[in-house]
């Protein structure tokens, strides 16, 4: 199994706070390139996911992966802590790709204390409004990222420790995604992630695996269920979403950064995988 060294988990705290709602936590089709974690204190609410609904209950923790489209429903009192965690721009395989994380786990007194500590430590990280349209924007997220980067080293260490302890509740019950037992394919996955900004071709990946191109294509599809080109394109489009969300770089520049020499091909690929163009994606994040 491919593993993430804990020192390479580039966690960045964007927002943390305590929120109280009364039938006013109802937002549709929310999606962001950062992880959302909730700890429920009082009341109930529902999160609607593509395949099922999750009822949020007191003294439980909830994990919403990045890029997950979901909606909120609340009909009464609902009090909870929230934490938005951003994995940053490192090229390693991210947490969600290596582990199948549970959506819901039991909370603990330690988790509640950590949330309370983070809220007291960073009152400026509290969201100004509960409407995602007020904070799920490129400019707003860039401000949050810069605030974190401007912190002293000891502050980052303290926050990172608290975030890791909260996330450990989910990791404890997570199932490793056993992508492959084939060392050749492990090297290929690691190569794709470390060269995501380059123009990657199948010949290069076959060389990394030390096998012929036709055999590599058959082996990759057998191991993962889809061809290598599909995997490369998906990872590049995810990185493009991140760049479009957190920077003001032009679409042409984003395409170039990710190794696309043809901007029109990049736009068509982005549309095929997300349903909208890069320009529409960016406009959606700038209400």
N, C-alpha and C positions, 0 to 999 in steps of 0.2 A: 504493500500500500504506500502511496505517496503521502508523506507527512509534512506538516508545517512546523518548522522549528519555532518555539515560542518567541525567540528573539526577533524573528522576521515578521511577526504579526504586527503590521503597521497600523495599529488602532489609533483613531483620532476622535476625541469626544467633540461632538457638534453642539448638542443640546441636552440638558437634564433639568428636570423640574417636577413639581407636584401640581396636579390639575384637579379641579373639582367641576363636575358638570351636572346638569339637571335636564336631561332629555335634549341636550344641545351638542352632542358629540356624534354628528351624523354627516359624514363626508363620503363622497362617491369616487370610485376609481382613482385611488391614491397610489402613487408609485414613485420611488426615489432611489438613487444609487447609494443609499446608506441603510444600515440595519436599524430596526426599531425594536426596543425592548420595553415591555410594560410590567409593572408590579402593581397589582390591584389591591387597594386598601379597603374599599367599601363599595357596595352596589354591584351592578352587573351591566355588561354591554356585550355586543356581538361584533365579531370581525368576519366579514364575508370574503372568502377566498374563492379561487376559480373552481376548486373541486369540492370544497366543503365549508361549513361555517364553524366558527370557534366561539364558544360562550366564555366570556372573561369573568372569572370568579375571584372573590377575595382570597388573599394569601397565596396567589399563584403568579408565576412569571410567564410571560409570553414573548415569543421571538418571531419577528416578521422579517424575512430575508430581504436583502436589497433587490431592487427591480421587480418586486412582487406586487402585482396590481391587486388592490383590496379595497373594501369599503367598511365604514363604521356605522353601527346602529346602537342608539341609546335611548331608552324610554323613561328613565328616571334618574335617581342619584347615582353618580359614578365618580369615584375618587381614585386616582392612580398616580404612580410615579411613571415618568417616561425617560428614556435614554436613547439618543440617536448616536450611533457609532459608525464612523466612516473608515474603511480599510485602506484608504490612500492609494498612491500611484505605484506601489511596488509591483514588480512583475511576477512574483511568486503566485502559485495557486492559492486562491482565497479560501477562507474557512468553510464557506458553504459548498465549495466544490469538493473538498476533501472529506467533509463529514455530512451525514444526513442528520440534521439537527431537529429535535422535537420542537413543535410549535408551543407546547404547554408543559410546564413542569411545576412541581410544588415549590413554593417560596420558602424562605427561612428568615429567622430573626436577623441573621448576619446580612442577608440581602437587603432587608428593610433598612438596617443601620447604614449600609453602604450607600443606598440611595439618599437617605437623609443627610449623610456626610457630604455627598457630592452636591446636593442642593444648597447646603449651607456654605460649602467651599466656593461654589460658582453660581451665585445668584444671577450674574449677568448672562448665564447660559440658558436661563429660562426663556421659553418661547413667549413672544409678546401677545400672540393670539393662537387659538387652537385650530383655526382654519388652515389646512396645509397650503392653500394658495398664498398665505401670507409669509410662509417661510420656505416652501419648496421651490425656490428660484435660484438661478445660477448666481446672481449677485449676492443674495442673502447667504447662501452656502459658502461662497468665497470669503465673505466676512467672518463666518464662523471658523473656517479653516485657518485664516490668517491670525485670528485671535489665539487659537491653540498653538500655532507655530511661534508666536511671540512670547509664549510662556517660558519661564526659566526651566532648566533641565529638571530640577528637583520637583517642580510642579507637575511636569509631564510624567515623571516616574510615579508620583503619588496617584495621579488620575489613572494612569495605565494599570497600576496594581489593582485599583478599585474596579475598573472595567473588567479586567481578567477574572477577578473573583466573582463578579456577577455572572459573566459568561460561562464560568466553570459549572454553574448549575445545569446549563444545557449540554455542555461537553460531556459531563458525567453520564448522561443518558444518550449521547449521540452514537450513531452507528457509522463506523468508517465506510466510506464508499470505496469498495475494493475494485478500483478501475481495472486492474490487471495484475497478474502475477508475473508477467513477462517483463524482464528487466529492459529489454529493447524498447518496449512501448512506454515504460516509465521514463526512459531517457528522452523519448520523443515528446511526451507531454511537458516535461521540464524545459525542453528546448523551445517549444512553442511559446510558453509563458515568458521565458527570458528574452525572446526575440520578437515579441508581439509588435514592436514598432518597426520591424524590418519586413521586407518583401519575402515571405516564406514560400518556397515551392516544394513539391513532393519529392523531387530528387534530393534536396537537402535532408529531408526527414528520413528518406530511405538510407542515406549515407550515415545519419546519426544512429539508425538501427542496425547498420552494417548488413543490409539485405538488399535484394534487387527491388526496383520500383514496383513491378507488378505484384510481387509477393508481399511487399509492405502494404500496398493498398488493400489486398485481401485480408491480411492479418489485422490491420487496424479496424476494418469494418467488422471482422469476426469478434474482436475483443470488445469494441465499444458500441456496435450496432449502427454506426453511421460512418461515412467516408471521411478521411482526414481533412479534405477541403472544407467540409461543413463545420468541423470543429474549429478550424483556423478562422473561418469567417465569423462564426458566432462570438469567439473571444475578441476579435478585432472590433466588431460592432458594439460589444459591451464596453470596451475601452473608449470607443467613440462617444457613446452616451455619457460616459464619465467626463470626458473632455468638453463636450458640448454643455454639460451641466455646470461644471466648475470653472470654466475659463471663458474668455471672450474671443477665442481663436476662431477665425473664419472657417467655414466648412471645407474650403479648399485646403487650408493649412492642416486641419484635422486629418483629412485624407492623406496628405503628404506625410505627416508624422507617423501614420500607421502603415506606411509603405505602399500606398495606392498611387500609381502614376496617372491613373485615369479618374478624375473627379466624378464624372458621370457614372462610371461603373460603381464607385463607392456609394453614390446616392441611391442607385438602383438596388444595391445589395442591402443598404440600411433599410430601405423601404420594404424590401422583401421579408426581412427578419423582424421588423418592428411594426409594420403597417403604416408608418408615416415617414416622411422625408426628414433628413437632418434639420432642415430649416423649420419644418413644422414642429419637430421635437423641441427645438430651442424656443420657439414662440410659445409653446404650451407651458414652458417653465418660466415664462416672463409675462404673467397675467397683467 
